[in-house]
Amino acid sequence: MRMNTDPGTRRRALSVLLALSASAALAVPGTAAAQEPSGAGAPPPPISWGACPKAEPPYPDPTPRAQCATVEVPLDWSKPKGPKIGLFVARHRATDPARRIGVLMSNPGGPGAPGADDALYADDPYSGYTPEMLQRFDMIGFDPRGIGRSQGARCDETIADSLPARPRDAAGFERLRTLNGRLADSCLRQTGPLAAHMDGESVARDMDAIRAALGERRISFIGHSYGTFLGERYARLFPDNLRALALDSAMDPDRPDAERYLRDGSVSVNGTLKRVAAWCEKDPSCALKGEDLTAVIDQLFARADAGTLRDPGPEGPTRTKVDADQLSGFLTDASRGWFPEETARQLAALHTGKGEVRWSVGGGDPYARLVMCRDYEFRIRDYAHYRAIRERVAKAAAYVRYNAQALDTILSCQGWTMPPKPRPAQAKGDLPPVLVVNATDDVATPLAGAQRMARAFPEATLFTMDVVGHWLYRRGESEEAMRVIDAYLTSRKG
């Protein structure tokens, strides 16, 4: 999910530039046409690897060890002999072939984020893998269908720019639905049938097509954020083809409705604000030292509701009003990572009227809708139902009222003309023990969803870190989680 503290941000920025500078790259490396990954029919031809496209300055070129190719898959997996699309795939070969375990496929989440950079920059000292992992695995990254260099989707973004952020009445709610429907129709017009087939099940089938084209009997997989949803889908469809499955910052696999999705995310933000308040009571650097931080937040919401809260300025309050939705958006952004000093400083600025607040910009990526609105059932009956959900969630998360990121996602699916796709049935087969890793306080993937993810498997371990943040597989304060995941992936037998 979209996170400003996500260490995959740099990778995704590189992916976008590479996609822009190498839109024809799909035709440069060799192409392997993958058949339906069911074991039936002749095996697909092996992938013909070639050179990878260079990056636009000032971004670095991919590692010289990286190789790139295109794998062809059916546009619609229910019609395996129908039209094909190309998937951009990258590989970083194991540096110690004698100790090679196999293939580690990955996905960085988003949804809508390119994923080939996991292999293109596998040896990056900040965001890449450890030398031990690079020795033991061929790292495989790919841009999911419709994303980045895999024949990217196109939509009319001017429609997205005109969408109301928060409907204020029944008419506004209906306008939101109408515009979302127009946006969906524009995606179908500009992208073609692919726009209706960017769901998680289709991507999971693509993953198995890549496995088959690689000539591997089994793969190991690590998914981050929305990538955990793809891992769960792959496990449902192809359990026998998994050697190991590591899920970092896990999505709720149980297709929660709009209310549960919003409540879980909002309760997580509420918990982070309580942690900031507890820190403020003890730390002399807190800009609100001596005050009850949660009481200050209550007062700010009261002023916002009354229309008297103003955006602070260097000399005092400005004339710009701050409403309650803006305040919820600020609190959500402030809870993405553990930045208590900065959160307290900006709250103090709002409280006194003097200082500066960095406001978030809501809305969301139109291309994420092509994925999330097909994988989750977020449809709300009408405006009255919407208001009732908001009121119940606000009671469960009083300090924040709601998680703005979660509400953006929910609202983006209202009126979407491509309906949610059913969860696929669990295929027969033996799954390996699964590892799920999550922070206790995570705005994007709350712990409650990770707990449900762990329960979704016959045998799973849930490893939690008592931290605020998202995407734990990274160097820095969450290196413990990185070590746990690496140990799991390298020690699994089979």
LUMTORRO-854320 format. One line per 10 residues: number of its first residue (from 0); their letters; for each residue x, y, z of C-alpha. Coordinates in pm, 1 decimal. Layout:
<sites>
NUM	a	X:Y:Z ~ ...
</sites>
This chain:
<sites>
0	mrmntdpgtr	0.0:0.0:0.0 ~ 100.0:358.8:-54.3 ~ 346.7:457.0:219.1 ~ 585.6:751.2:245.7 ~ 819.7:543.1:463.6 ~ 817.8:245.4:225.4 ~ 1177.3:151.5:130.0 ~ 1036.0:31.5:-202.2 ~ 965.1:394.8:-299.8 ~ 1310.3:433.3:-454.6
10	rralsvllal	1269.3:109.7:-646.1 ~ 931.8:219.4:-781.3 ~ 1068.3:560.1:-884.7 ~ 1342.2:384.1:-1077.2 ~ 1083.2:155.3:-1236.4 ~ 876.7:446.8:-1360.8 ~ 1179.3:611.8:-1520.2 ~ 1292.0:286.8:-1674.5 ~ 943.3:232.6:-1812.7 ~ 940.3:578.4:-1968.2
20	sasaalavpg	1289.0:549.8:-2115.1 ~ 1251.3:191.8:-2236.5 ~ 889.8:147.5:-2342.4 ~ 1012.1:-68.7:-2626.6 ~ 1221.4:-285.5:-2397.1 ~ 961.9:-561.3:-2411.7 ~ 1076.0:-638.0:-2763.8 ~ 1449.9:-624.8:-2688.9 ~ 1514.5:-937.6:-2479.6 ~ 1405.4:-1279.0:-2591.0
30	taaaqepsga	1043.9:-1381.0:-2536.0 ~ 912.1:-1702.1:-2387.2 ~ 546.7:-1786.6:-2440.9 ~ 413.5:-1949.1:-2125.5 ~ 124.6:-2189.5:-2147.5 ~ -145.7:-2223.7:-1885.9 ~ 43.5:-2317.8:-1565.5 ~ -160.2:-2624.9:-1492.6 ~ 91.8:-2887.8:-1598.0 ~ -109.1:-2976.6:-1908.1
40	gappppiswg	41.6:-2958.6:-2256.8 ~ 398.3:-2909.9:-2371.7 ~ 625.6:-2708.8:-2144.8 ~ 690.7:-2347.5:-2249.1 ~ 1019.9:-2262.5:-2416.8 ~ 1296.2:-2145.2:-2182.9 ~ 1335.2:-1772.9:-2130.5 ~ 1589.0:-1607.8:-2358.2 ~ 1759.4:-1351.8:-2137.4 ~ 1908.1:-1030.2:-2268.9
50	acpkaeppyp	2047.8:-697.1:-2158.0 ~ 1836.9:-476.5:-1931.9 ~ 1736.3:-119.5:-2023.8 ~ 1944.4:159.0:-1876.3 ~ 1800.2:411.3:-1634.2 ~ 1753.2:781.6:-1694.3 ~ 2009.8:999.2:-1510.2 ~ 2049.5:1075.9:-1222.4 ~ 1927.9:726.7:-1133.9 ~ 2182.6:445.3:-1147.0
60	dptpraqcat	2176.6:176.8:-1409.3 ~ 2073.3:-173.1:-1299.5 ~ 2341.6:-401.0:-1164.3 ~ 2554.3:-555.6:-1443.1 ~ 2449.8:-898.0:-1315.9 ~ 2084.1:-832.0:-1403.6 ~ 1924.0:-993.6:-1707.1 ~ 1586.1:-907.8:-1861.8 ~ 1328.5:-1076.1:-2081.4 ~ 961.3:-1091.0:-2170.3
70	vevpldwskp	728.7:-1379.4:-2087.6 ~ 403.6:-1402.6:-2281.3 ~ 87.1:-1503.9:-2096.6 ~ -282.9:-1514.3:-2186.2 ~ -458.8:-1182.8:-2145.7 ~ -756.0:-1375.1:-2002.4 ~ -656.9:-1694.3:-1820.8 ~ -1002.0:-1841.2:-1881.8 ~ -909.1:-1833.1:-2253.7 ~ -552.3:-1970.5:-2256.0
80	kgpkiglfva	-539.6:-1984.2:-2635.7 ~ -663.2:-1628.5:-2675.1 ~ -468.7:-1301.8:-2710.4 ~ -135.6:-1274.1:-2526.2 ~ 32.7:-997.9:-2330.7 ~ 397.2:-954.7:-2236.2 ~ 536.8:-946.7:-1883.1 ~ 866.3:-770.8:-1816.7 ~ 1082.9:-1003.6:-1605.4 ~ 1428.6:-947.5:-1454.6
90	rhratdparr	1674.7:-1191.2:-1297.6 ~ 1980.2:-1161.0:-1074.4 ~ 2163.4:-1495.5:-1082.3 ~ 2281.5:-1656.3:-760.0 ~ 2640.6:-1550.3:-696.0 ~ 2740.1:-1890.6:-553.1 ~ 2594.9:-2150.2:-794.7 ~ 2728.4:-2440.4:-587.8 ~ 2512.4:-2330.6:-290.8 ~ 2214.1:-2216.0:-496.0
100	igvlmsnpgg	1878.1:-2306.7:-338.4 ~ 1655.0:-2201.6:-626.1 ~ 1441.3:-1906.8:-732.4 ~ 1312.0:-1631.3:-503.8 ~ 1030.0:-1443.3:-673.9 ~ 905.8:-1118.4:-519.8 ~ 645.4:-846.1:-541.6 ~ 675.9:-502.7:-374.9 ~ 306.1:-430.1:-341.2 ~ 132.4:-107.9:-434.5
110	pgapgaddal	-96.9:-225.1:-574.5 ~ 16.1:-101.7:-911.1 ~ 389.6:-90.9:-833.1 ~ 644.7:-231.7:-1080.1 ~ 837.6:-519.6:-931.5 ~ 1129.7:-592.9:-1162.4 ~ 1356.5:-363.3:-959.4 ~ 1386.8:-631.7:-691.1 ~ 1614.5:-811.9:-937.0 ~ 1750.9:-510.2:-1126.8
120	yaddpysgyt	1885.9:-364.4:-800.5 ~ 1912.8:-683.1:-595.2 ~ 2262.9:-595.6:-473.0 ~ 2182.5:-233.2:-379.5 ~ 2345.4:-174.7:-37.3 ~ 2038.6:7.5:100.3 ~ 1731.5:-154.8:-50.7 ~ 1869.9:-481.3:-186.5 ~ 1925.9:-825.7:-39.3 ~ 2208.2:-942.8:186.0
130	pemlqrfdmi	2514.1:-1111.9:30.1 ~ 2402.7:-1445.0:180.1 ~ 2067.0:-1423.5:4.1 ~ 2228.7:-1319.7:-322.5 ~ 2456.3:-1622.6:-301.4 ~ 2170.4:-1868.6:-247.9 ~ 1892.1:-1750.7:-482.0 ~ 1821.3:-1639.5:-832.6 ~ 1624.2:-1320.6:-760.8 ~ 1325.5:-1286.8:-994.3
140	gfdprgigrs	1127.7:-964.3:-1019.2 ~ 852.4:-875.8:-1263.4 ~ 623.5:-587.7:-1347.0 ~ 267.6:-719.2:-1298.4 ~ 30.8:-714.5:-1594.0 ~ -74.4:-362.2:-1688.4 ~ 199.2:-207.2:-1474.0 ~ 526.2:-35.0:-1565.6 ~ 709.1:-209.5:-1848.3 ~ 449.1:-488.1:-1878.1
150	qgarcdetia	228.5:-311.9:-2132.8 ~ 108.0:-50.4:-1885.4 ~ -259.8:38.2:-1850.2 ~ -391.3:379.2:-1952.8 ~ -683.1:576.8:-1806.9 ~ -818.5:931.0:-1840.8 ~ -644.8:1090.1:-1545.0 ~ -837.1:1417.3:-1588.8 ~ -1142.1:1230.6:-1457.7 ~ -945.5:1114.9:-1153.8
160	dslparprda	-839.7:1474.1:-1087.1 ~ -1205.0:1586.7:-1071.4 ~ -1322.1:1323.5:-820.3 ~ -1454.6:1465.4:-490.3 ~ -1226.0:1359.6:-205.0 ~ -1503.5:1325.6:55.3 ~ -1872.4:1330.1:-41.7 ~ -2065.7:1572.4:181.8 ~ -2418.4:1463.6:92.0 ~ -2616.7:1212.0:-112.8
170	agferlrtln	-2569.0:1412.4:-431.4 ~ -2192.7:1421.2:-379.0 ~ -2185.6:1045.0:-317.5 ~ -2373.3:980.2:-641.7 ~ -2141.3:1216.1:-829.5 ~ -1845.2:1018.7:-693.3 ~ -1998.9:695.1:-818.7 ~ -2069.0:843.4:-1160.9 ~ -1716.4:977.5:-1204.4 ~ -1559.7:652.4:-1082.8
180	grladsclrq	-1767.6:469.4:-1341.7 ~ -1649.0:707.5:-1613.3 ~ -1290.5:655.5:-1502.0 ~ -1330.4:277.5:-1520.8 ~ -1483.3:304.4:-1867.9 ~ -1193.9:526.1:-1979.7 ~ -947.4:259.2:-1863.3 ~ -1129.5:0.3:-2074.4 ~ -1130.7:230.8:-2377.6 ~ -766.1:333.2:-2354.7
190	tgplaahmdg	-618.2:3.6:-2231.6 ~ -851.0:-247.7:-2388.7 ~ -962.8:-579.7:-2233.6 ~ -650.2:-598.9:-2017.1 ~ -803.1:-337.5:-1783.1 ~ -1058.7:-596.6:-1669.3 ~ -792.9:-862.2:-1600.5 ~ -546.3:-697.9:-1359.3 ~ -679.8:-879.1:-1051.4 ~ -467.8:-1075.5:-806.2
200	esvardmdai	-575.1:-1417.3:-932.5 ~ -460.3:-1331.9:-1285.2 ~ -125.0:-1207.6:-1153.5 ~ -82.1:-1524.7:-946.7 ~ -136.6:-1731.6:-1261.6 ~ 120.4:-1511.8:-1437.1 ~ 364.5:-1590.9:-1156.5 ~ 324.8:-1960.7:-1221.6 ~ 372.6:-1901.7:-1592.3 ~ 705.3:-1735.4:-1511.4
210	raalgerris	794.7:-2032.3:-1290.8 ~ 721.1:-2271.0:-1576.0 ~ 920.4:-2062.2:-1825.5 ~ 1214.2:-2064.6:-1582.4 ~ 1199.9:-2443.7:-1577.3 ~ 1160.4:-2451.5:-1198.1 ~ 949.5:-2714.2:-1021.3 ~ 898.2:-2486.7:-719.6 ~ 960.8:-2127.7:-626.2 ~ 1011.4:-1938.6:-303.9
220	fighsygtfl	818.8:-1612.4:-281.3 ~ 845.6:-1297.6:-73.1 ~ 564.4:-1045.3:-91.1 ~ 551.2:-703.8:70.7 ~ 225.6:-519.8:150.1 ~ -15.6:-588.9:-140.4 ~ 240.3:-843.8:-260.1 ~ 129.4:-1059.5:34.1 ~ -215.9:-1079.4:-123.5 ~ -55.2:-1215.8:-441.4
230	geryarlfpd	136.3:-1469.8:-233.1 ~ -185.8:-1587.7:-71.2 ~ -355.1:-1617.6:-410.7 ~ -62.4:-1817.3:-546.6 ~ -80.2:-2049.3:-245.9 ~ -451.6:-2108.3:-309.5 ~ -399.8:-2186.8:-676.6 ~ -61.7:-2366.1:-680.8 ~ 20.5:-2502.1:-333.4 ~ 247.4:-2778.3:-465.5
240	nlralaldsa	459.7:-2525.4:-654.0 ~ 571.6:-2337.9:-341.6 ~ 892.3:-2413.6:-155.3 ~ 857.6:-2122.9:89.7 ~ 622.6:-1826.9:133.5 ~ 724.6:-1515.0:329.3 ~ 462.4:-1241.6:369.1 ~ 584.2:-905.2:498.2 ~ 324.1:-649.5:617.0 ~ 27.7:-863.3:527.7
250	mdpdrpdaer	-306.1:-775.9:372.3 ~ -630.6:-922.9:500.8 ~ -697.3:-1220.6:268.8 ~ -1061.9:-1263.9:373.3 ~ -1211.9:-996.4:143.3 ~ -1324.4:-763.8:426.8 ~ -1613.5:-530.2:354.3 ~ -1571.4:-153.1:355.5 ~ -1650.7:-116.4:725.5 ~ -1406.2:-375.5:854.7
260	ylrdgsvsvn	-1131.2:-253.5:624.2 ~ -1180.2:104.7:742.2 ~ -1216.3:9.2:1108.9 ~ -900.1:-202.7:1119.2 ~ -695.5:71.5:956.7 ~ -843.4:344.6:1174.8 ~ -785.7:153.1:1498.2 ~ -421.8:111.7:1393.0 ~ -379.4:488.7:1348.0 ~ -553.1:543.0:1681.8
270	gtlkrvaawc	-304.0:310.1:1849.4 ~ -9.6:497.5:1700.1 ~ -143.3:828.7:1832.1 ~ -174.0:676.2:2178.6 ~ 191.7:575.9:2153.1 ~ 287.3:930.2:2056.2 ~ 88.9:1063.3:2353.6 ~ 268.6:825.0:2591.2 ~ 604.4:932.2:2446.4 ~ 511.0:1298.7:2486.3
280	ekdpscalkg	442.6:1251.7:2857.2 ~ 799.3:1129.1:2914.7 ~ 1017.9:1301.4:2657.4 ~ 1121.3:1664.3:2719.2 ~ 1164.8:1723.2:2343.6 ~ 788.3:1696.2:2285.8 ~ 649.9:2028.4:2158.7 ~ 334.3:1962.1:2363.1 ~ 518.9:1869.2:2680.7 ~ 293.1:1919.7:2982.2
290	edltavidql	-26.6:1877.5:2780.3 ~ -238.3:1572.2:2709.8 ~ -170.2:1514.2:2339.9 ~ -490.4:1318.1:2283.9 ~ -691.0:1596.2:2452.5 ~ -524.6:1843.4:2214.4 ~ -638.6:1630.1:1920.5 ~ -994.8:1627.5:2058.9 ~ -985.6:2007.5:2082.6 ~ -856.3:2037.3:1726.0
300	faradagtlr	-1144.3:1825.1:1595.1 ~ -1393.1:2034.6:1794.9 ~ -1253.3:2351.8:1639.7 ~ -1255.0:2194.8:1293.0 ~ -1620.8:2094.4:1336.1 ~ -1704.4:2448.0:1449.2 ~ -1522.2:2601.9:1152.5 ~ -1270.1:2786.2:1371.4 ~ -954.5:2582.4:1307.8 ~ -708.6:2765.3:1083.4
310	dpgpegptrt	-393.3:2664.1:901.8 ~ -101.1:2795.6:1108.1 ~ 148.6:3048.2:972.8 ~ 489.4:3186.2:1075.9 ~ 330.5:3476.1:1264.8 ~ 0.5:3318.3:1365.2 ~ -316.3:3161.7:1222.0 ~ -390.4:3225.0:854.6 ~ -736.2:3273.0:705.6 ~ -735.7:2921.5:555.7
320	kvdadqlsgf	-981.7:2693.8:732.2 ~ -889.0:2337.8:825.8 ~ -1177.9:2091.6:826.1 ~ -1207.6:1760.0:1008.5 ~ -1129.2:1556.2:695.8 ~ -799.3:1740.4:652.4 ~ -719.8:1674.6:1016.0 ~ -788.3:1300.7:976.8 ~ -565.4:1299.9:669.7 ~ -283.4:1467.7:859.9
330	ltdasrgwfp	-309.6:1223.1:1150.3 ~ -304.3:928.0:911.2 ~ 9.0:1054.0:738.5 ~ 173.6:1129.0:1072.1 ~ 115.3:766.2:1176.7 ~ 289.4:602.2:881.3 ~ 615.5:576.4:1073.2 ~ 758.5:656.5:1412.9 ~ 822.3:1033.0:1398.5 ~ 686.1:1147.6:1736.8
340	eetarqlaal	883.6:1472.6:1756.6 ~ 763.1:1589.3:1416.0 ~ 404.8:1480.0:1483.7 ~ 398.5:1669.5:1813.0 ~ 557.8:1976.0:1652.9 ~ 292.3:1998.1:1382.3 ~ 9.7:1933.1:1629.5 ~ 148.7:2213.5:1843.7 ~ 147.5:2441.2:1538.4 ~ -220.4:2364.9:1477.4
350	htgkgevrws	-295.1:2409.6:1846.0 ~ -126.3:2749.3:1882.1 ~ -176.8:2871.6:1525.2 ~ 193.3:2943.8:1481.4 ~ 420.4:2721.1:1274.6 ~ 377.2:2494.4:974.5 ~ 183.3:2177.0:891.2 ~ 256.4:1958.8:590.0 ~ -81.0:1854.3:455.4 ~ -138.1:1533.5:264.7
360	vgggdpyarl	-294.6:1507.7:-77.5 ~ -560.6:1237.2:-90.0 ~ -724.5:1064.8:-382.4 ~ -513.0:770.5:-488.9 ~ -370.4:617.2:-801.0 ~ -630.6:546.3:-1073.9 ~ -437.0:234.4:-1170.8 ~ -457.6:93.1:-819.8 ~ -835.1:88.1:-868.4 ~ -792.5:-159.4:-1152.7
370	vmcrdyefri	-649.3:-400.3:-896.5 ~ -812.3:-326.7:-560.8 ~ -1166.5:-284.1:-690.1 ~ -1144.2:-628.3:-849.1 ~ -987.1:-803.8:-550.5 ~ -1192.9:-653.6:-267.1 ~ -1565.9:-600.1:-213.8 ~ -1584.0:-240.2:-92.5 ~ -1917.2:-137.2:-246.1 ~ -2143.3:72.3:-20.6
380	rdyahyrair	-2521.0:85.5:-71.1 ~ -2576.9:460.0:-53.9 ~ -2481.4:778.6:127.4 ~ -2676.7:686.0:440.4 ~ -2482.5:358.1:461.0 ~ -2158.6:551.8:410.7 ~ -2238.6:793.0:693.5 ~ -2334.1:505.8:925.7 ~ -2000.6:333.3:856.9 ~ -1811.3:655.5:924.7
390	ervakaaayv	-1993.8:709.1:1254.5 ~ -1932.2:355.9:1381.2 ~ -1564.5:367.4:1284.9 ~ -1522.0:706.3:1455.4 ~ -1642.9:552.1:1781.4 ~ -1381.4:277.7:1751.9 ~ -1101.2:523.1:1663.9 ~ -1193.6:845.2:1841.0 ~ -857.7:1021.2:1813.3 ~ -836.6:998.8:1433.5
400	rynaqaldti	-1202.6:932.5:1331.1 ~ -1084.3:737.6:1027.2 ~ -779.3:619.2:835.7 ~ -763.0:851.3:533.9 ~ -561.7:608.1:322.3 ~ -814.6:328.4:378.2 ~ -1107.5:561.0:308.6 ~ -943.9:678.6:-15.6 ~ -926.8:315.6:-128.3 ~ -1286.9:242.7:-34.0
410	lscqgwtmpp	-1427.3:552.1:-202.5 ~ -1224.2:485.4:-517.5 ~ -1425.2:164.0:-572.7 ~ -1771.8:319.6:-545.3 ~ -1935.1:303.1:-889.1 ~ -1647.0:105.1:-1039.7 ~ -1796.0:-73.8:-1338.9 ~ -1571.2:-383.5:-1322.5 ~ -1715.6:-587.7:-1032.9 ~ -1510.2:-767.8:-766.5
420	kprpaqakgd	-1381.3:-1110.3:-867.1 ~ -1464.4:-1407.1:-640.4 ~ -1190.4:-1555.7:-425.6 ~ -1059.8:-1869.4:-599.4 ~ -1113.1:-2207.3:-436.8 ~ -824.3:-2368.9:-253.0 ~ -655.3:-2620.2:-482.6 ~ -545.2:-2955.9:-346.6 ~ -183.0:-2984.4:-252.4 ~ 66.9:-2954.9:29.6
430	lppvlvvnat	161.7:-2606.2:137.7 ~ 490.6:-2540.2:316.5 ~ 485.2:-2369.8:655.4 ~ 429.6:-1998.6:593.0 ~ 594.3:-1698.1:760.4 ~ 390.7:-1379.4:816.6 ~ 566.8:-1068.3:948.0 ~ 396.7:-747.7:1064.1 ~ 439.0:-438.7:1278.8 ~ 201.0:-399.9:1572.7
440	ddvatplaga	102.4:-53.9:1442.1 ~ 76.2:-32.6:1064.9 ~ -144.6:221.0:885.4 ~ -154.4:27.0:556.9 ~ -163.8:-334.9:672.1 ~ -301.4:-345.9:1028.0 ~ -206.0:-629.7:1258.5 ~ -562.7:-764.6:1255.6 ~ -533.0:-838.0:883.5 ~ -194.4:-1004.7:929.9
450	qrmarafpea	-343.7:-1225.7:1200.0 ~ -616.7:-1332.1:957.7 ~ -352.2:-1395.0:692.3 ~ -165.5:-1630.2:927.8 ~ -488.4:-1814.3:1011.6 ~ -557.3:-1863.8:640.8 ~ -285.4:-2132.4:619.4 ~ -276.3:-2481.6:772.4 ~ 63.9:-2403.0:925.5 ~ 193.6:-2048.7:968.4
460	tlftmdvvgh	410.9:-1846.4:1204.7 ~ 323.9:-1483.2:1277.8 ~ 629.5:-1277.5:1373.9 ~ 548.4:-929.4:1503.4 ~ 763.6:-632.0:1593.3 ~ 638.1:-379.9:1847.2 ~ 702.2:-83.5:1617.0 ~ 517.3:173.5:1408.0 ~ 576.1:129.6:1038.4 ~ 522.9:-64.1:719.5
470	wlyrrgesee	739.0:-303.7:517.0 ~ 968.9:-458.8:776.2 ~ 1209.3:-624.0:533.7 ~ 1463.3:-341.3:533.0 ~ 1786.8:-235.1:686.5 ~ 1766.4:-8.9:986.9 ~ 1534.9:-38.1:1283.5 ~ 1359.1:-351.2:1154.3 ~ 1667.1:-557.1:1066.3 ~ 1546.6:-822.2:1310.0
480	amrvidaylt	1253.9:-896.8:1079.7 ~ 1490.9:-911.0:783.7 ~ 1705.1:-1168.9:962.9 ~ 1398.7:-1377.1:1053.5 ~ 1275.2:-1376.2:693.3 ~ 1618.5:-1457.6:548.2 ~ 1665.0:-1744.6:796.1 ~ 1323.9:-1885.4:704.7 ~ 1386.5:-1863.6:330.2 ~ 1732.8:-2020.2:343.8
490	srkg	1652.0:-2297.0:594.4 ~ 1337.6:-2438.1:432.3 ~ 1385.9:-2785.4:283.5 ~ 1228.4:-2910.4:-35.2
</sites>
